[in-house]
Amino acid sequence: MVDTQTRSAATIVIEPSRGLADFNLKEIWDYRDLMFFLAWRDINIRYKQTILGAAWAVVQPVMTMILFTIFFGRMAGVPSEGVPYPLFAFAALLPWQYFATTLGNAANSLVNNSNLLSKVYFPRLLIPLTSLFPPAVDFMIAFVVLIGLMFYYRQAPSVQVIWLPAFLILAMVTTLGAGLWFAAMNVKYRDVRHIVTVLVQFGMFVSPVAYPSRIVPMPWLNLYALNPMVGVIEGFRWALLGTGAAPLRLIAISSGAAVALFISGFYYFRYTEKTFADVI
Amino acid sequence: MGNLAISVRDLGKQYRIGGRQERHETFMAALTAAMSSPLRRLRRMGQPVPEEQIFWALRNISFELDRGEVLGIIGRNGAGKSTMLKLLSRITEPTEGRMEIHGRLGSLLEVGTGFHPELTGRENIFLNGTILGMKRREVSRKFDEIVEFSGIEQFLDTPVKRYSSGMYVRLAFAVAAHLEPEILVVDEVLAVGDLEFQKKCLGKMSEVAGEGRTILFVSHNMGAIKTLCSRAMLIHKGTAAASGPVEETVAAYLNLNSPIQEHGVISKDAHRIGTGDALLRRVELRDGHDQSTEQVMLGQRFKIAAMFEVQKPLEDAFIEIGISTLDGLRVATVQNIDEDRPGLNFKPGLNEVVVEIDATLLPREYVIDVIIGHLSGLIVDWVERTFQFTALNVAPGSPDHYRWGEVRGFVRPKSVWHGPNPGTLN
């Protein structure tokens, strides 16, 4: 009954690893079914036993958009690059919400699955990786709302919209990078979850969610763009709403920062993962 | 790779313990410490960890296992059995040594790992199956078989949080039983579930063993070890204390488990279970004249005296005295609360309790087990194999004797015989 391939292929040598163990991408692929069911479980649980179910995916960004429109758009008169302010804010809230939710989930993912970590083997990377997917469902639901808003404001997307998946990937790389750091740290230090909460609240104001990044003066703008979400959000706006010229410089800096965050997070995770089961 | 399934050489796993001041539970604490004393930390880096902070959970373990062999792993709690299974299952990494595993290895360290209470039985079968290492289509293929084995068809679409614990275990084990790795690592998972289901699981496991699968099996159930395993290994204090034929290894375990106490005095660091609010310190066997003895005469009453060192006042306590054979089979059990007698109250200090037993034990060696606990069920102190004594086949000064060389059974109840009287067949 056992596949002949696995029979012949499988000789595993286990030894104390020196430094970073060799990373085996194929192994992650071999465990794709597990990843599917873990993600499916989280999605399932999220909407079971709730009153509003999937409507929660809409309520939060819409409420935030309304508040922003009242306080920033109307009262403070924040510029919105020639686009109706609600649309301007919502296009940014979409990736931001995804980032905030996913990062929170990813940071707690290892701790929440500690029973799995201490009872079965699978590539540990699978757990934070899985956290990327359930909030993507929320994202897609909210995206439908965005399309509705664009219809309402008669804002047709331009050709640039083909770049949107690239910014989505950038958002995922950023989130996973930060998620790997915090997930691994959370195993050892349990106050990391509070740090994440504070960071996400703080981060909303150092990201161009409620305002355009244009209002940040020049010498500071480069520093500002080191926050990878700056590039993601400006990219989203540009791709969806066609706000001005492509913010190439911002996107370049942010992408660099995102890749650096991801690589460092990946190595930190790999470095600490062998002790997860002992520490958790 | 030939016929070898597993080869383990000089395996060791080390944990760091203690060093309280150096462990930071919170990130903030770690950060503050790093900031406030950077020099001290720098100096300490690269220095070896002090010896007393190192604990070897497992060391110098070497063995080889051929395909189709079933190895039983036995040992006390905390001896290192679970650590070994965790190393073999790749849950944690060894500190030294090398293991080679030829074939697909599945581990079963817990029943129902990853079961989610909100999900239905059907959903959990898929989730748990993939967690245990099956592919999705593998689970689909065996789905009906799993459901049938579990016997919970009608609750398949009920969330498992509404299951009774028995149903939960059945379902979980049904999934696990259908794993088809070439090497299976099983921890004490059979300790749960009702007796009938346990038998079914043992049956399934011997079936699996019969198919030529390699199994590593940890259990406290010596019966299961004896029936299932072809070899056994005894782990004691992190090393392999014995290894080889099952019978010999099990005997070594039983001897080690609670070395039979000399003269009935029980040291404070004997192997005990319980809160320790009262400690058994001495067990004495006495004859009908209250003389201390190590023998029981055939058909004569005897007394067992247990001395407890009570640390805190203890109310509503029960005491259980058990008589077992040397290989751990309980033959008789008496409790002070038998026949609805009330619990006992103890004051701090040394307290002796004596029970007089009117039973005839058939001639062989026996040991005494003692439990003191609270009527609520809380165990205060539980010591096994405290005192060894011999039941004799004669009773001096009495014509009573046991005539035969072979002893069948354990107890000779009082009996009254009638006849022979003339009889008919209808």
Interface residues (C-beta under 8 A of the other chain):
Chain A: M1 V2 T6 R7 A10 T11 I12 V13 I14 E15 P16 S17 D33 L34 F36 F37 L38 R41 N44 I45 K48 Q49 N115 L116 L117 S118 K119 V120 Y121 F122 M185 K188 Y189 R190 D191 V192 I195 K274 A277 D278
Chain B: M1 Y15 H24 E25 T26 F27 M28 A30 K86 L87 L88 S89 R90 I91 T92 E93 P94 T95 E96 G97 R98 M99 E100 I101 H102 G103 R104 L105 S107 L109 E110 T113 G114 H116 E118 L119 E123 F126 L127 T130 I131 L132 G133 M134 K135 R136 E180 P181 E182
